[in-house]
Every structure is written in structure tokens, then in C-alpha cells.
Amino acid sequence: MTPTERSAPAEAPDDGLPVPVRGDGAGVRIAVIDSGVDPSHPWVVDGQLSHLRLERDGKAYRVVEDRGGDQSGHGTACAGIIHRMVPAASIVSLRALGPDGRCSRSALITALQYCVKERFGVVNLSLGIDIPRKMPLKVADQRPILSLYELADVASTVGVVLVASGPNVAQFRTYPGRFKALIGVGRGNFAELSTLRSVRNQDHELLAPGTDVVAPALGGGERRWTGTSFACPFVTGHVARILAARPGLPIESVKASLHAIAAQQQAGQAPPKEPS
């Protein structure tokens, strides 16, 4: 734990009841804005998976249907983690990143606008804009970051839960992961892959497994991945389990439920039974 981090007391769900979850995520639609997903990979081949991509439209972008595919493996790894956690949830891959793992800021904004408009239950954002922590925002950074901030607020208002990765390096701050209207995620080194820890700071509010995580690799195999990108889909999976049991739950109650799960785990309590 760095000097800027602190363990936070967990909040109970608004109604004071144990956190209800449905482990398979049935009925929840999850968007994964990333590098695409290989639909033939064994980790996802049996899932409810569909594909979209961003396409240039003059100087702007538009969202169009896609056949799937992933040239970097990043998106397949994230989708694979989510599918293993919530196999009955539907996953929509929106390919925004190129083979080099990058996309323009306007592309990211367009992808997020689409997901909010389509009212996905959860949006996984294992990506972001990294800014050196000691540098002030440049004028060129201010407009896209403000647009993302406003989108995060709109998403929260309309009931779309955004889950975004925090920085991998302490010298950077990452947007949109640090916005309080969404759920920012840092990485920890946990043997149990369902682990959550409440650690609130400027960059995130939860830690999830993100060190040497086994997940899909290109070519149909597996590899170990490290980074907040791979902690983020574990939290997305937890959110989907909560929303499957309590559809329409406001994001503040979703956050409270996540912190309550973290508190239960740290207290050594068994997870609540899933509804039959």
C-alpha cells in the first residue's frame, strides 16, 4: 500500500441487508470497450458474445457491426475474465483500440457515448488517458477529459455502471478511472480471484486481482497478465452479479455493495447465498 492509500470502512447496502448476488450474471448486458475479442477462443466460445467496432466517418467515428477479432489479445483477456465470472451475462465487444493498444481520444469518447446511449448495465474500461501526475493538464487534454467527465456523470444518472482501470505507474494519473461518478480500480496481488479490497484514494476505490492473472492469450492459449486492465474485469464481474440480483440498482448502492463484499471477505465471512 502506498502512502497515499488508506483502507476505507465498507458501506452497507442502502437497505441494510446482506449483499444479494446472482453468480451467473443472467440478464445483464456488459460492454467491453477494448481491442476486440476473438470469438473462437475457448474461454469465450460458449458465451453470449457480439461484436461492434469504431469506423472512421470523415473526421469523426461511428459504431458499426463487426465479425470479431483481436490483434493484441488485450480485449480477449478482459472478456475472458468477465465470462468466467458471469457466464450467463451477454458481452458486447466494442473494438476501439488498434493492434498497438491505442486509440484516439475522440474514438474513446464516441465508444463511451454509444454505450451510455444503449443503456448497457456495465461498461468495462480497461484503458484510459495517462497524464504525468506532476504536470498540469494541457489545453489539448482538457476538452476530452471534460467530455469523459460529463459522460461519466450522464452514465451514473441513467443507470449505466462504468468500471475503469486506474494507473499502473504511480507517476501518472489516469482518466476516466479517477472520476467519482464511476468505479475506479487498482490492482492487487491476490491468490483468490474473487477478492476485493476497499482502498480509496484519488485514483481508485477498489483493488482486485491484477498481478500474474491467468487469462486468454492470442492463438487460443493462456498467459499471465499484470496490470490494472486485468483487475478491472473482475470488478465488472462483481457488478454484473449484483445487478443480476437487483436490476436497476443505482451506482452508489452498487458501490456500497462492492465495499460490503470486500468487508465480508476481510472478516472471513462466507459470501451470501445466491437466490434460487
C-alpha positions in Angstrom: 0.0 0.0 0.0 1.4 3.4 -1.0 1.5 6.3 1.5 -1.5 7.9 -0.4 -3.7 4.9 0.0 -5.8 4.1 3.0 -8.1 1.3 3.9 -11.7 2.5 3.9 -14.5 1.2 6.0 -17.1 -0.6 3.9 -20.5 0.9 3.5 -23.5 -1.4 3.9 -26.1 -1.6 1.1 -28.7 1.1 1.4 -31.4 -1.3 2.7 -29.0 -2.7 5.4 -29.4 -6.3 4.0 -26.7 -8.7 3.1 -25.4 -8.1 -0.5 -27.5 -10.3 -2.8 -25.7 -11.6 -5.8 -26.6 -13.9 -8.7 -23.3 -15.6 -9.7 -24.1 -16.2 -13.4 -24.9 -12.6 -14.2 -28.0 -13.6 -16.1 -29.9 -10.7 -17.7 -27.0 -8.2 -17.6 -25.5 -6.7 -20.7 -21.8 -5.8 -20.5 -19.9 -3.7 -22.9 -16.2 -4.1 -23.2 -14.5 -1.2 -24.9 -11.1 -2.6 -25.9 -9.1 -4.2 -28.7 -11.9 -6.6 -29.8 -12.5 -10.2 -28.8 -11.5 -13.4 -30.6 -14.9 -15.3 -30.7 -13.1 -18.7 -31.2 -11.1 -18.5 -28.0 -12.0 -21.4 -25.7 -12.6 -19.0 -22.8 -15.4 -17.2 -24.6 -16.6 -19.5 -27.4 -19.7 -20.6 -25.4 -20.6 -17.1 -24.3 -23.4 -14.7 -25.4 -20.9 -12.6 -27.4 -21.5 -10.0 -30.1 -19.1 -7.6 -31.8 -19.0 -3.9 -32.8 -16.2 -1.6 -33.9 -15.4 2.0 -34.5 -15.2 3.1 -38.1 -13.9 6.4 -39.4 -16.7 8.7 -40.6 -14.9 11.8 -42.0 -13.2 13.4 -39.0 -15.4 11.6 -36.6 -16.2 8.0 -35.8 -19.3 5.8 -35.9 -20.1 2.4 -34.4 -20.7 -0.4 -36.8 -21.2 -4.2 -36.6 -18.1 -6.4 -36.6 -17.2 -10.0 -37.0 -14.9 -10.1 -34.1 -11.2 -10.5 -33.8 -8.4 -9.2 -31.7 -4.8 -8.4 -32.8 -3.3 -7.7 -29.4 -5.1 -10.1 -27.1 -6.0 -7.4 -24.5 -9.7 -7.3 -25.1 -10.0 -11.1 -25.3 -8.2 -11.4 -21.9 -10.6 -8.9 -20.3 -13.7 -10.5 -21.9 -12.5 -14.0 -20.9 -12.2 -12.9 -17.2 -15.7 -11.4 -17.3 -17.2 -14.5 -18.9 -15.6 -16.9 -16.4 -17.1 -14.8 -13.6 -20.6 -14.3 -15.1 -21.2 -16.9 -17.8 -24.8 -16.1 -18.4 -24.3 -12.3 -18.9 -24.2 -11.1 -22.5 -21.0 -9.4 -23.6 -20.7 -6.9 -26.4 -17.2 -6.2 -27.6 -16.7 -2.7 -29.0 -13.4 -2.6 -30.7 -11.8 0.8 -30.2 -8.1 0.0 -29.7 -5.7 -0.7 -32.5 -3.1 -3.5 -32.6 -0.8 -1.2 -30.7 -3.3 -1.0 -27.8 -4.0 2.7 -28.5 -7.0 4.7 -29.8 -7.6 8.4 -30.2 -9.4 10.3 -27.5 -12.3 11.1 -29.8 -12.7 7.4 -30.6 -12.9 6.6 -26.8 -15.5 9.3 -26.4 -17.6 8.0 -29.3 -17.4 4.5 -27.9 -18.5 5.6 -24.5 -21.3 7.8 -25.8 -22.7 4.7 -27.7 -22.6 2.5 -24.6 -24.4 5.1 -22.5 -27.0 5.7 -25.2 -27.6 2.0 -25.5 -28.0 1.7 -21.7 -25.6 -1.2 -21.0 -25.8 -2.5 -17.5 -22.0 -2.3 -17.1 -19.2 -0.9 -19.2 -15.7 -2.3 -18.8 -13.0 0.4 -19.5 -9.6 -1.3 -19.2 -8.0 1.7 -20.8 -7.6 5.5 -20.2 -5.7 8.7 -20.7 -2.5 8.7 -18.7 -1.2 12.2 -17.6 2.0 12.7 -15.6 0.9 13.4 -12.1 3.1 16.5 -11.6 2.1 18.1 -14.9 -0.9 20.4 -15.2 -3.4 19.5 -17.8 -2.6 20.8 -21.3 -5.3 22.7 -23.2 -5.4 19.7 -25.6 -6.1 17.4 -22.7 -8.8 19.5 -21.1 -11.6 19.1 -23.6 -11.5 15.3 -24.0 -11.2 14.8 -20.2 -14.1 17.1 -19.6 -16.1 15.2 -22.2 -15.4 11.9 -20.4 -16.2 13.5 -17.1 -19.6 14.7 -18.4 -20.3 11.2 -19.9 -19.5 9.5 -16.6 -22.0 11.8 -14.9 -24.6 11.0 -17.5 -23.9 7.3 -17.2 -24.4 7.5 -13.4 -27.7 9.4 -13.9 -29.2 6.9 -16.4 -28.0 3.8 -14.6 -25.1 2.7 -16.6 -22.3 1.5 -14.3 -18.8 2.4 -15.6 -15.8 0.4 -14.3 -12.5 1.9 -15.3 -8.9 1.0 -14.6 -6.6 3.2 -12.6 -2.9 4.0 -13.3 -0.3 1.2 -13.5 2.5 3.6 -12.6 2.5 5.9 -9.5 3.8 8.8 -11.6 0.7 9.0 -13.6 -3.0 9.8 -13.1 -5.5 8.1 -15.4 -8.8 9.3 -16.8 -11.6 8.4 -16.7 -10.6 6.0 -13.9 -10.3 8.7 -11.2 -13.8 10.1 -11.7 -16.0 9.6 -8.7 -19.1 9.0 -10.8 -17.7 5.6 -11.8 -15.8 2.8 -10.1 -12.1 3.2 -10.3 -10.0 0.0 -10.0 -6.4 -0.6 -8.8 -4.6 -3.9 -8.8 -3.5 -6.1 -6.0 -1.7 -9.5 -5.7 -4.4 -11.9 -4.5 -4.5 -15.7 -4.8 -8.3 -15.8 -4.7 -9.6 -14.3 -7.9 -12.9 -13.1 -6.3 -11.0 -10.9 -3.8 -12.0 -7.2 -3.5 -10.3 -4.7 -1.1 -11.6 -1.2 -0.3 -8.8 1.2 -0.8 -10.0 4.7 -1.6 -7.6 7.3 -2.9 -7.6 9.8 -5.8 -7.0 7.1 -8.4 -9.4 4.3 -7.4 -11.6 3.0 -4.7 -11.2 -0.8 -5.0 -8.4 -3.3 -5.6 -8.9 -6.5 -7.4 -6.5 -9.2 -8.7 -4.2 -7.8 -11.3 -0.8 -9.4 -10.8 0.1 -12.5 -12.8 -3.6 -13.2 -13.6 -4.1 -16.2 -15.9 -6.3 -15.2 -18.8 -6.7 -15.8 -22.6 -3.8 -15.2 -25.0 -3.7 -14.8 -28.7 -3.9 -18.1 -30.6 -6.3 -19.8 -28.2 -3.9 -20.3 -25.3 -3.4 -18.6 -21.9 -0.8 -16.4 -20.4 -0.2 -14.4 -17.2 -1.2 -10.8 -17.4 -0.3 -7.9 -15.0 -1.9 -4.5 -14.8 -5.0 -2.6 -13.7 -6.5 -3.5 -17.1 -6.9 -7.1 -15.8 -8.1 -6.1 -12.3 -10.9 -4.1 -13.9 -12.9 -7.0 -15.4 -13.0 -8.8 -12.0 -14.9 -5.8 -10.6 -17.1 -5.7 -13.7 -18.0 -9.3 -13.0 -18.9 -8.5 -9.4 -21.0 -5.6 -10.6 -22.8 -7.9 -13.0 -23.5 -10.4 -10.2 -25.0 -7.6 -8.1 -27.2 -6.2 -11.0 -28.4 -9.7 -11.9 -29.9 -10.0 -8.4 -31.0 -6.3 -8.2 -31.6 -4.8 -11.6 -31.6 -1.1 -11.8 -29.7 -0.6 -8.6 -28.2 3.0 -8.5 -24.4 3.2 -8.8 -24.0 4.5 -5.3 -25.8 1.4 -4.0 -23.7 -0.8 -6.3 -20.5 0.8 -4.9 -21.8 0.2 -1.3 -22.5 -3.4 -2.2 -19.0 -3.9 -3.5 -17.4 -2.4 -0.4 -19.7 -4.6 1.7 -18.5 -7.7 -0.2 -14.9 -6.5 0.5 -15.7 -6.1 4.2 -17.3 -9.6 4.4 -14.2 -11.1 2.7 -11.8 -9.4 5.1 -13.9 -10.5 8.0 -13.7 -14.1 6.8 -17.4 -14.4 6.2 -18.9 -16.7 3.7 -20.4 -15.0 0.7 -24.2 -14.6 0.7 -26.2 -17.4 -0.9 -27.4 -16.8 -4.4 -31.2 -16.6 -5.0 -32.6 -19.8 -6.4 
